[in-house]
Amino acid sequence: MNILLIIFAIILFNLIVFVHEFGHFFTAKSFGVKVNEFAIGMGPKILKFQRGETLYSLRLFPIGGFCSMEGEDEESDDKGAFGKRKPWQRIIIVAAGAIMNIVLGIIISFILSVQQPKFASTTISDFLDNAVSSQHGLLIGDQIDSINGFSTKTYKDMNFAIKTSKENTFSVQVTRKGQKVTLENVQFLSTANENGSITIQQDFHVEPIEKNFGTIIKQSFLDALSTVKMTLAGLVGIISGKFSLSNMAGPIGIASLIGEATYEGLKVDALYALNQIISIMAMITINLGVVNLLPLPALDGGRLVFFFFELIFKKKLNPKYEGWVHAAGFVVLIALMLFITFGDIIRLIPR
């Protein structure tokens, strides 16, 4: 059963890659761009076939994929060259991969939501016996709207805001009897760790949200939005120094996470383990979509910056300079991936 779940995880990961590259592929074809190769996986080809102008291939290592378009990275006189399309068309083609990843995340969130008997709200129903927050202003019936400025539309938002704080002092905005109330210096239940840090946890239960078609749809979108917000908050946290870069996970770390989720999930049953994997995949596909849209060199978002510049100022930058920027960004990206992979391996050694 473990082997089957790992195989399923690999299939899901490649589904994420396929959806991303298909977004580029479909929109490129729609605008008449010549696609030279559509590949899933990296490394040597193990399966391939030619259909029309495009080579379709499955490659040995299931760690990525690509949609190679004519004139994408160099000048081309071909009438189907990517560079000959209008800026707004190139923007759609490049953005489509990330957008498709986010759409897939919403679909996966829907699949998970359908299985839930009820949904957790952000409204306090009762406090734990050893609760601390009830002594700092929170009351039964309060709807938590934000914690330290982080909007809490879902239970997931609320949990993230509490558990990622390094200090047990919060500014909490609530809706109380229809009125907005801001509570300062709120504390939650905390536990001291051996290394001197503290683990903070939510010390109350919340009211359930009844399950119906409307709440399923709403919860699916809100869960996906929560992942987007947490991704951006995590990146801001890394830049500001709140989070360590060593906490990031690469392919090895993700595989380890999937393995742990599978092991723990199987203690309950196979369906629970499967849902754990699917949940991780929803997080990964949305993360991939969000990160790819960031305006950084070597990412789709970095290319979009140049296309928007051309669209607004009606002037195309020298492709040579654009190539230099993306090449430098690619080197930095590879270095970052090596650093993250090294961290993944170090964390695995004690195990």
KEKE-3310 file (N, C-alpha, C; in steps of 0.2 Angstrom, whole numbers, plus 5000, padded with zeros to 4 digits):
npx = (5004:5010:5019:5010:5004:5014:5018:5006:5007:5018:5012:5002:5010:5016:5005:5002:5013:5010:4998:5002:5011:5003:4994:5002:5004:4991:4986:4996:4995:4982:4984:4991:5005:5020:5023:5037:5041:5032:5035:5035:5043:5061:5077:5083:5073:5060:5048:5041:5032:5028:5017:5010:5017:5023:5033:5029:5034:5039:5049:5063:5066:5055:5053:5049:5045:5042:5037:5041:5043:5043:5055:5055:5066:5075:5078:5067:5062:5051:5034:5026:5032:5035:5039:5034:5021:5008:5010:5000:4995:5007:5008:4997:4999:5011:5007:4997:5001:5004:4991:4983:4988:4984:4970:4969:4972:4961:4951:4956:4954:4940:4937:4942:4934:4921:4921:4920:4911:4906:4911:4925:4922:4927:4922:4921:4916:4918:4929:4945:4948:4960:4962:4970:4967:4954:4956:4961:4952:4945:4929:4916:4907:4913:4919:4933:4942:4954:4972:4985:4985:4984:4973:4959:4950:4947:4948:4960:4968:4968:4974:4987:4991:4992:5001:5013:5018:5032:5031:5020:5010:4997:4988:4971:4957:4940:4923:4910:4894:4890:4898:4914:4928:4944:4956:4970:4986:4983:4984:4988:4987:5002:5018:5033:5049:5063:5074:5072:5063:5045:5029:5015:4997:4980:4968:4954:4938:4929:4913:4903:4901:4887:4886:4883:4879:4882:4891:4901:4907:4911:4920:4930:4935:4940:4949:4959:4962:4968:4979:4986:4988:4996:5007:5012:5014:5024:5035:5037:5040:5052:5060:5060:5066:5059:5056:5067:5077:5081:5070:5063:5057:5063:5062:5066:5063:5049:5046:5049:5040:5028:5030:5030:5017:5009:5013:5008:4995:4991:4989:4977:4967:4967:4960:4961:4975:4977:4970:4978:4989:4984:4980:4992:4997:4988:4992:5005:5003:4996:5006:5016:5010:5008:5021:5027:5022:5028:5037:5051:5067:5070:5058:5041:5034:5044:5047:5035:5035:5043:5035:5024:5030:5033:5020:5014:5023:5025:5037:5050:5061:5079:5082:5094:5098:5087:5089:5101:5097:5087:5096:5105:5096:5092:5104:5105:5093:5095:5106:5099:5090:5099:5104:5093:5090:5101:5099:5087:5093:5101:5092:5087:5096:5098:5087)
npy = (4994:5006:5008:5010:5021:5031:5030:5035:5048:5052:5052:5062:5073:5074:5077:5090:5097:5094:5101:5114:5116:5113:5123:5134:5128:5126:5139:5145:5137:5142:5155:5153:5150:5141:5126:5117:5107:5097:5092:5080:5078:5077:5075:5060:5055:5044:5040:5045:5054:5061:5074:5083:5098:5097:5089:5076:5071:5060:5060:5053:5057:5061:5076:5088:5098:5104:5117:5120:5133:5140:5153:5157:5160:5166:5175:5173:5169:5162:5162:5157:5161:5164:5176:5185:5187:5198:5209:5207:5195:5186:5189:5182:5169:5166:5168:5159:5146:5146:5151:5140:5131:5136:5135:5121:5119:5124:5115:5103:5107:5108:5094:5089:5096:5092:5079:5082:5082:5094:5111:5121:5136:5153:5157:5158:5145:5138:5138:5130:5120:5125:5137:5152:5164:5167:5175:5186:5194:5189:5182:5170:5167:5177:5182:5179:5190:5195:5192:5200:5208:5199:5193:5183:5173:5160:5144:5139:5150:5156:5147:5147:5160:5161:5150:5153:5164:5171:5177:5177:5187:5196:5206:5206:5207:5207:5202:5207:5204:5211:5222:5229:5225:5228:5220:5221:5214:5201:5184:5167:5149:5142:5133:5129:5126:5115:5121:5134:5141:5145:5136:5140:5139:5137:5140:5137:5131:5131:5136:5126:5125:5123:5110:5112:5114:5127:5131:5122:5126:5139:5136:5129:5139:5148:5140:5138:5152:5154:5147:5154:5166:5162:5157:5169:5176:5168:5170:5184:5183:5176:5185:5196:5190:5184:5170:5156:5153:5140:5133:5130:5119:5107:5096:5084:5086:5088:5075:5068:5074:5069:5056:5055:5060:5050:5038:5042:5044:5031:5025:5028:5026:5020:5029:5041:5043:5045:5057:5065:5066:5071:5084:5089:5090:5100:5111:5112:5114:5126:5134:5133:5140:5153:5157:5157:5167:5178:5193:5190:5187:5173:5167:5164:5176:5185:5186:5192:5205:5211:5210:5217:5230:5232:5232:5243:5254:5253:5249:5238:5230:5227:5211:5204:5210:5206:5193:5191:5195:5185:5174:5177:5176:5163:5156:5160:5155:5141:5140:5142:5132:5121:5124:5123:5109:5103:5106:5099:5086:5086:5087:5074:5066:5062:5054)
npz = (5000:5004:4993:4983:4986:4985:4972:4967:4972:4964:4952:4954:4956:4943:4936:4941:4935:4922:4920:4922:4911:4901:4901:4896:4883:4877:4876:4868:4856:4853:4849:4838:4839:4836:4843:4847:4856:4868:4884:4897:4912:4914:4906:4898:4884:4885:4880:4865:4852:4836:4831:4819:4820:4832:4844:4855:4871:4884:4898:4907:4921:4933:4937:4932:4918:4901:4889:4874:4864:4847:4844:4857:4865:4857:4842:4828:4812:4808:4805:4815:4826:4844:4848:4838:4841:4848:4862:4873:4870:4872:4885:4890:4886:4894:4907:4908:4913:4927:4931:4928:4937:4949:4947:4947:4960:4966:4962:4968:4981:4981:4979:4991:5000:4998:5004:5018:5033:5039:5040:5047:5056:5060:5072:5089:5099:5111:5125:5129:5144:5150:5144:5139:5131:5134:5145:5141:5134:5123:5119:5120:5105:5098:5082:5073:5064:5060:5064:5071:5060:5049:5038:5043:5035:5035:5045:5043:5040:5052:5061:5055:5057:5071:5074:5068:5074:5083:5095:5109:5109:5103:5091:5090:5079:5080:5076:5086:5091:5080:5079:5075:5084:5092:5099:5110:5114:5116:5122:5119:5123:5127:5125:5132:5123:5122:5116:5119:5112:5109:5108:5101:5103:5097:5108:5109:5104:5088:5080:5069:5051:5042:5029:5012:4995:4991:5002:5000:4988:4991:5002:4995:4987:4997:5004:4994:4992:5005:5005:4995:5001:5012:5006:5001:5012:5019:5010:5011:5025:5024:5018:5026:5037:5047:5045:5042:5028:5027:5031:5020:5008:4996:4981:4987:5001:4999:4995:5006:5015:5010:5011:5025:5028:5022:5029:5042:5039:5035:5047:5051:5039:5022:5014:5021:5021:5007:5005:5013:5005:4993:4998:5001:4988:4983:4990:4985:4971:4971:4977:4967:4957:4962:4965:4953:4947:4952:4950:4946:4939:4927:4931:4926:4930:4929:4916:4912:4916:4907:4896:4899:4900:4887:4882:4888:4885:4872:4867:4863:4873:4872:4866:4870:4882:4890:4890:4897:4910:4913:4912:4923:4933:4932:4936:4949:4954:4952:4961:4973:4973:4975:4987:4995:4993:4998:5012:5013:5013:5024:5034:5033:5037:5052:5052)
capx = (5000:5014:5022:5005:5003:5020:5017:5000:5010:5022:5007:4999:5015:5017:4999:5003:5018:5006:4993:5006:5014:4997:4992:5006:5003:4985:4986:5001:4992:4976:4987:4995:5012:5023:5026:5042:5041:5029:5038:5033:5049:5067:5082:5082:5066:5058:5043:5040:5029:5027:5010:5010:5024:5025:5035:5027:5038:5039:5056:5065:5065:5048:5054:5047:5043:5043:5033:5046:5040:5048:5056:5054:5072:5079:5075:5065:5059:5046:5028:5023:5037:5032:5041:5030:5014:5007:5012:4995:4995:5012:5006:4992:5003:5016:5003:4992:5003:5003:4984:4980:4990:4979:4963:4969:4972:4954:4948:4958:4951:4933:4937:4943:4928:4915:4921:4920:4904:4905:4917:4926:4922:4932:4918:4923:4910:4919:4936:4948:4949:4966:4963:4973:4964:4948:4958:4964:4947:4941:4923:4912:4903:4918:4921:4940:4943:4962:4977:4992:4985:4983:4965:4957:4944:4946:4951:4967:4971:4968:4979:4993:4993:4994:5007:5019:5021:5037:5029:5014:5006:4993:4982:4966:4951:4934:4916:4906:4887:4889:4903:4921:4932:4951:4959:4977:4990:4980:4989:4985:4990:5009:5022:5041:5052:5070:5078:5070:5057:5038:5024:5008:4992:4974:4965:4947:4934:4925:4907:4904:4898:4884:4888:4878:4882:4885:4897:4907:4910:4914:4925:4935:4939:4943:4955:4964:4965:4972:4986:4990:4990:5001:5013:5015:5016:5030:5040:5038:5044:5059:5064:5061:5070:5055:5057:5073:5077:5082:5064:5060:5058:5064:5059:5068:5059:5042:5045:5049:5034:5023:5031:5027:5009:5007:5014:5003:4988:4989:4987:4969:4965:4970:4957:4964:4982:4976:4968:4983:4993:4980:4980:4999:4997:4984:4997:5011:5001:4995:5013:5019:5007:5009:5028:5029:5019:5032:5041:5058:5071:5070:5052:5036:5033:5050:5046:5029:5037:5046:5030:5020:5034:5032:5013:5013:5027:5025:5044:5052:5068:5084:5082:5100:5098:5082:5092:5106:5093:5085:5101:5107:5091:5092:5109:5103:5088:5099:5110:5094:5088:5105:5105:5087:5091:5106:5095:5083:5097:5104:5087:5085:5102:5096:5082)
capy = (5000:5012:5009:5012:5029:5034:5030:5040:5055:5054:5054:5068:5078:5075:5080:5097:5099:5093:5106:5120:5116:5113:5130:5137:5124:5127:5146:5146:5135:5146:5161:5151:5149:5135:5123:5112:5100:5097:5087:5079:5075:5079:5070:5057:5053:5036:5039:5051:5054:5067:5075:5089:5102:5096:5082:5075:5066:5058:5059:5049:5059:5065:5081:5094:5097:5111:5118:5123:5137:5143:5160:5159:5163:5168:5178:5168:5172:5158:5165:5155:5162:5167:5184:5189:5188:5204:5208:5204:5187:5183:5189:5177:5162:5165:5168:5153:5140:5148:5152:5133:5128:5139:5132:5115:5119:5125:5109:5099:5109:5105:5087:5088:5099:5087:5074:5084:5082:5101:5115:5125:5143:5157:5160:5154:5141:5137:5138:5124:5121:5129:5142:5158:5169:5170:5179:5192:5198:5185:5179:5165:5171:5182:5180:5181:5193:5196:5192:5203:5211:5194:5192:5176:5171:5153:5141:5138:5157:5158:5143:5149:5167:5159:5146:5156:5170:5170:5180:5176:5193:5197:5211:5202:5210:5202:5205:5205:5207:5215:5228:5227:5226:5227:5218:5221:5210:5194:5178:5160:5144:5141:5128:5131:5120:5114:5126:5141:5144:5143:5133:5143:5135:5140:5137:5137:5127:5135:5134:5122:5128:5117:5108:5112:5115:5134:5132:5118:5130:5145:5134:5127:5145:5151:5136:5140:5158:5154:5144:5159:5171:5159:5157:5176:5178:5165:5173:5190:5181:5174:5191:5200:5187:5180:5163:5155:5150:5133:5130:5129:5112:5106:5090:5079:5088:5087:5068:5066:5076:5065:5049:5055:5060:5043:5034:5044:5043:5024:5023:5029:5021:5022:5035:5047:5044:5047:5064:5069:5067:5076:5090:5092:5092:5106:5116:5112:5117:5133:5137:5134:5145:5160:5159:5158:5174:5183:5197:5188:5184:5166:5164:5167:5183:5190:5188:5196:5212:5214:5210:5223:5236:5233:5234:5250:5259:5252:5248:5231:5230:5223:5204:5202:5212:5202:5186:5192:5196:5179:5170:5178:5174:5156:5154:5161:5150:5134:5140:5142:5125:5117:5125:5120:5102:5101:5107:5093:5080:5086:5085:5067:5061:5060:5049)
capz = (5000:5004:4986:4978:4988:4983:4965:4966:4973:4959:4946:4955:4955:4936:4934:4942:4930:4915:4920:4921:4904:4896:4901:4891:4877:4874:4874:4863:4850:4852:4846:4832:4840:4834:4849:4845:4860:4874:4887:4904:4914:4912:4905:4891:4882:4886:4875:4861:4845:4833:4828:4816:4821:4839:4847:4862:4874:4891:4899:4912:4928:4934:4941:4929:4911:4897:4883:4870:4858:4842:4845:4864:4869:4852:4836:4823:4806:4807:4806:4821:4832:4850:4848:4833:4844:4852:4869:4877:4868:4875:4892:4892:4886:4899:4913:4908:4916:4934:4932:4928:4943:4954:4946:4949:4967:4968:4960:4973:4987:4981:4981:4999:5004:4997:5009:5025:5035:5041:5040:5053:5055:5064:5077:5095:5102:5118:5127:5133:5152:5152:5139:5141:5127:5137:5150:5138:5130:5119:5122:5116:5100:5094:5075:5072:5058:5058:5069:5069:5053:5044:5038:5044:5032:5036:5051:5041:5041:5060:5063:5052:5060:5078:5075:5065:5077:5088:5102:5112:5110:5097:5090:5087:5077:5080:5075:5092:5091:5074:5079:5075:5091:5091:5106:5110:5119:5117:5122:5118:5126:5124:5128:5131:5120:5125:5113:5121:5108:5112:5103:5103:5100:5098:5114:5109:5098:5084:5078:5063:5046:5039:5023:5007:4989:4992:5007:4998:4983:4995:5006:4991:4985:5002:5006:4989:4994:5011:5003:4991:5007:5017:5002:5000:5019:5020:5006:5015:5031:5023:5016:5033:5042:5052:5044:5039:5021:5028:5032:5013:5006:4989:4979:4992:5006:4998:4995:5013:5018:5007:5015:5032:5028:5020:5035:5048:5037:5035:5054:5051:5034:5016:5011:5025:5018:5001:5006:5015:4999:4989:5002:5000:4981:4982:4992:4980:4964:4972:4978:4961:4953:4965:4965:4946:4944:4955:4945:4947:4933:4926:4932:4922:4932:4927:4909:4911:4917:4900:4891:4902:4899:4880:4881:4891:4882:4865:4865:4865:4876:4868:4869:4873:4889:4893:4891:4902:4916:4914:4913:4929:4938:4932:4940:4956:4955:4953:4967:4978:4973:4977:4994:4998:4992:5003:5018:5014:5014:5031:5039:5033:5040:5058:5052)
cpx = (5004:5017:5016:5004:5008:5020:5011:5003:5014:5017:5004:5004:5016:5010:4999:5008:5014:5001:4996:5008:5008:4994:4995:5005:4997:4984:4990:4998:4986:4978:4991:5003:5014:5026:5031:5042:5036:5031:5036:5039:5055:5072:5081:5075:5066:5052:5042:5036:5028:5020:5010:5017:5027:5027:5033:5031:5037:5046:5057:5064:5059:5049:5053:5044:5044:5038:5038:5043:5045:5049:5055:5060:5077:5075:5073:5061:5052:5039:5024:5027:5033:5033:5037:5023:5014:5008:5007:4994:5001:5011:5002:4995:5007:5012:4999:4994:5002:4995:4981:4982:4985:4972:4963:4969:4965:4950:4949:4954:4944:4933:4938:4937:4922:4915:4920:4913:4902:4912:4918:4926:4928:4928:4919:4916:4911:4927:4939:4948:4955:4968:4966:4969:4958:4950:4960:4959:4943:4935:4920:4907:4907:4920:4928:4941:4950:4966:4983:4991:4983:4976:4964:4950:4942:4949:4958:4971:4973:4974:4986:4996:4995:5001:5013:5022:5026:5036:5022:5010:5003:4989:4977:4960:4946:4928:4912:4900:4887:4894:4910:4925:4939:4954:4967:4980:4986:4985:4985:4989:4997:5013:5029:5044:5060:5075:5077:5065:5050:5034:5018:5003:4985:4971:4957:4944:4930:4918:4907:4900:4894:4886:4882:4882:4886:4891:4903:4910:4914:4920:4931:4939:4943:4949:4960:4967:4969:4979:4990:4992:4996:5008:5016:5018:5023:5036:5042:5042:5051:5063:5065:5065:5066:5056:5064:5073:5078:5076:5060:5062:5059:5060:5060:5063:5052:5041:5045:5043:5028:5023:5028:5020:5006:5007:5009:4996:4986:4987:4980:4966:4968:4967:4960:4971:4981:4974:4973:4988:4990:4980:4987:5000:4993:4989:5003:5009:5000:5001:5016:5017:5008:5017:5030:5027:5023:5036:5049:5061:5070:5063:5047:5034:5038:5049:5040:5030:5039:5040:5025:5023:5032:5025:5011:5016:5028:5032:5046:5059:5072:5084:5088:5100:5093:5085:5097:5102:5091:5090:5104:5102:5091:5098:5108:5097:5091:5102:5105:5092:5093:5105:5099:5087:5096:5103:5091:5087:5099:5098:5085:5090:5100:5091:5085)
cpy = (5006:5014:5012:5020:5033:5035:5035:5047:5057:5056:5060:5074:5080:5078:5088:5100:5099:5099:5113:5121:5116:5120:5134:5134:5126:5134:5148:5143:5139:5152:5159:5151:5142:5132:5117:5106:5102:5091:5086:5075:5078:5074:5067:5055:5046:5035:5045:5049:5061:5068:5082:5092:5101:5089:5082:5070:5066:5056:5055:5051:5064:5071:5088:5093:5104:5111:5122:5126:5140:5150:5162:5163:5166:5171:5172:5171:5168:5162:5163:5156:5166:5174:5188:5190:5195:5203:5205:5197:5184:5183:5183:5170:5161:5164:5162:5147:5141:5148:5145:5130:5130:5136:5125:5114:5120:5119:5104:5101:5107:5098:5085:5090:5095:5082:5076:5084:5089:5104:5119:5132:5146:5160:5155:5151:5140:5137:5131:5126:5126:5134:5149:5164:5172:5175:5186:5195:5195:5182:5174:5169:5176:5178:5183:5184:5194:5195:5195:5206:5206:5192:5185:5174:5164:5150:5140:5144:5158:5154:5145:5156:5166:5155:5148:5162:5167:5172:5179:5182:5195:5203:5207:5207:5205:5206:5202:5208:5212:5221:5225:5230:5224:5225:5218:5217:5204:5189:5172:5155:5143:5136:5130:5125:5120:5119:5133:5144:5142:5140:5136:5140:5138:5136:5137:5133:5132:5132:5131:5126:5122:5116:5108:5114:5122:5134:5127:5122:5136:5142:5132:5133:5148:5147:5138:5147:5158:5152:5150:5164:5168:5158:5164:5178:5175:5168:5180:5189:5179:5181:5196:5197:5183:5173:5162:5151:5142:5129:5128:5122:5111:5099:5084:5080:5086:5079:5065:5068:5071:5058:5049:5056:5053:5038:5035:5043:5036:5021:5024:5024:5024:5028:5041:5048:5047:5055:5068:5071:5072:5083:5093:5094:5099:5112:5117:5116:5124:5137:5138:5140:5152:5162:5160:5164:5180:5187:5196:5185:5176:5163:5167:5174:5188:5191:5192:5203:5215:5215:5216:5229:5237:5235:5241:5255:5258:5251:5242:5232:5225:5216:5201:5204:5208:5195:5186:5192:5189:5174:5170:5175:5166:5153:5155:5156:5143:5134:5139:5135:5120:5118:5122:5112:5099:5101:5101:5087:5080:5085:5078:5063:5059:5054:5042)
cpz = (5000:4997:4982:4980:4985:4975:4963:4967:4967:4953:4948:4954:4947:4933:4935:4937:4923:4915:4919:4914:4899:4895:4895:4883:4873:4872:4868:4856:4848:4848:4840:4833:4839:4841:4846:4849:4866:4878:4894:4907:4911:4910:4898:4890:4882:4881:4871:4854:4843:4830:4826:4818:4828:4841:4854:4865:4882:4893:4906:4919:4929:4939:4938:4922:4907:4891:4879:4864:4854:4844:4852:4867:4864:4846:4831:4818:4805:4809:4812:4827:4838:4850:4843:4836:4848:4859:4874:4876:4872:4883:4894:4892:4892:4906:4914:4913:4924:4935:4932:4934:4949:4953:4948:4957:4970:4967:4966:4979:4987:4982:4988:5003:5004:5002:5016:5027:5037:5040:5046:5052:5059:5070:5083:5098:5109:5119:5130:5140:5154:5147:5143:5137:5130:5143:5148:5133:5126:5122:5117:5111:5096:5087:5074:5065:5055:5065:5067:5062:5047:5044:5039:5042:5034:5043:5049:5042:5048:5063:5061:5056:5067:5078:5072:5068:5082:5095:5103:5114:5103:5097:5087:5085:5077:5078:5081:5092:5086:5074:5079:5081:5090:5098:5106:5115:5121:5117:5121:5122:5123:5128:5127:5128:5123:5122:5115:5117:5112:5106:5105:5099:5101:5104:5115:5103:5094:5082:5071:5058:5042:5031:5018:5001:4989:4996:5004:4993:4987:4999:5001:4989:4991:5004:5001:4991:5000:5009:4999:4997:5011:5013:5002:5007:5021:5016:5009:5021:5030:5021:5022:5038:5048:5051:5041:5032:5022:5029:5025:5012:4998:4987:4984:4998:5005:4998:5002:5017:5016:5010:5022:5033:5026:5026:5041:5045:5037:5042:5055:5046:5028:5013:5014:5022:5012:5001:5009:5009:4995:4992:5001:4993:4980:4984:4987:4973:4965:4973:4971:4957:4955:4964:4958:4943:4948:4950:4946:4941:4933:4928:4927:4923:4930:4920:4908:4912:4911:4896:4893:4900:4891:4878:4883:4887:4875:4862:4867:4867:4872:4871:4872:4880:4893:4895:4896:4909:4918:4916:4920:4935:4938:4936:4947:4958:4956:4959:4973:4979:4976:4985:4998:4998:4997:5010:5019:5016:5021:5036:5039:5036:5047:5058:5050)
residu = (MET:ASN:ILE:LEU:LEU:ILE:ILE:PHE:ALA:ILE:ILE:LEU:PHE:ASN:LEU:ILE:VAL:PHE:VAL:HIS:GLU:PHE:GLY:HIS:PHE:PHE:THR:ALA:LYS:SER:PHE:GLY:VAL:LYS:VAL:ASN:GLU:PHE:ALA:ILE:GLY:MET:GLY:PRO:LYS:ILE:LEU:LYS:PHE:GLN:ARG:GLY:GLU:THR:LEU:TYR:SER:LEU:ARG:LEU:PHE:PRO:ILE:GLY:GLY:PHE:CYS:SER:MET:GLU:GLY:GLU:ASP:GLU:GLU:SER:ASP:ASP:LYS:GLY:ALA:PHE:GLY:LYS:ARG:LYS:PRO:TRP:GLN:ARG:ILE:ILE:ILE:VAL:ALA:ALA:GLY:ALA:ILE:MET:ASN:ILE:VAL:LEU:GLY:ILE:ILE:ILE:SER:PHE:ILE:LEU:SER:VAL:GLN:GLN:PRO:LYS:PHE:ALA:SER:THR:THR:ILE:SER:ASP:PHE:LEU:ASP:ASN:ALA:VAL:SER:SER:GLN:HIS:GLY:LEU:LEU:ILE:GLY:ASP:GLN:ILE:ASP:SER:ILE:ASN:GLY:PHE:SER:THR:LYS:THR:TYR:LYS:ASP:MET:ASN:PHE:ALA:ILE:LYS:THR:SER:LYS:GLU:ASN:THR:PHE:SER:VAL:GLN:VAL:THR:ARG:LYS:GLY:GLN:LYS:VAL:THR:LEU:GLU:ASN:VAL:GLN:PHE:LEU:SER:THR:ALA:ASN:GLU:ASN:GLY:SER:ILE:THR:ILE:GLN:GLN:ASP:PHE:HIS:VAL:GLU:PRO:ILE:GLU:LYS:ASN:PHE:GLY:THR:ILE:ILE:LYS:GLN:SER:PHE:LEU:ASP:ALA:LEU:SER:THR:VAL:LYS:MET:THR:LEU:ALA:GLY:LEU:VAL:GLY:ILE:ILE:SER:GLY:LYS:PHE:SER:LEU:SER:ASN:MET:ALA:GLY:PRO:ILE:GLY:ILE:ALA:SER:LEU:ILE:GLY:GLU:ALA:THR:TYR:GLU:GLY:LEU:LYS:VAL:ASP:ALA:LEU:TYR:ALA:LEU:ASN:GLN:ILE:ILE:SER:ILE:MET:ALA:MET:ILE:THR:ILE:ASN:LEU:GLY:VAL:VAL:ASN:LEU:LEU:PRO:LEU:PRO:ALA:LEU:ASP:GLY:GLY:ARG:LEU:VAL:PHE:PHE:PHE:PHE:GLU:LEU:ILE:PHE:LYS:LYS:LYS:LEU:ASN:PRO:LYS:TYR:GLU:GLY:TRP:VAL:HIS:ALA:ALA:GLY:PHE:VAL:VAL:LEU:ILE:ALA:LEU:MET:LEU:PHE:ILE:THR:PHE:GLY:ASP:ILE:ILE:ARG:LEU:ILE:PRO:ARG)
# end
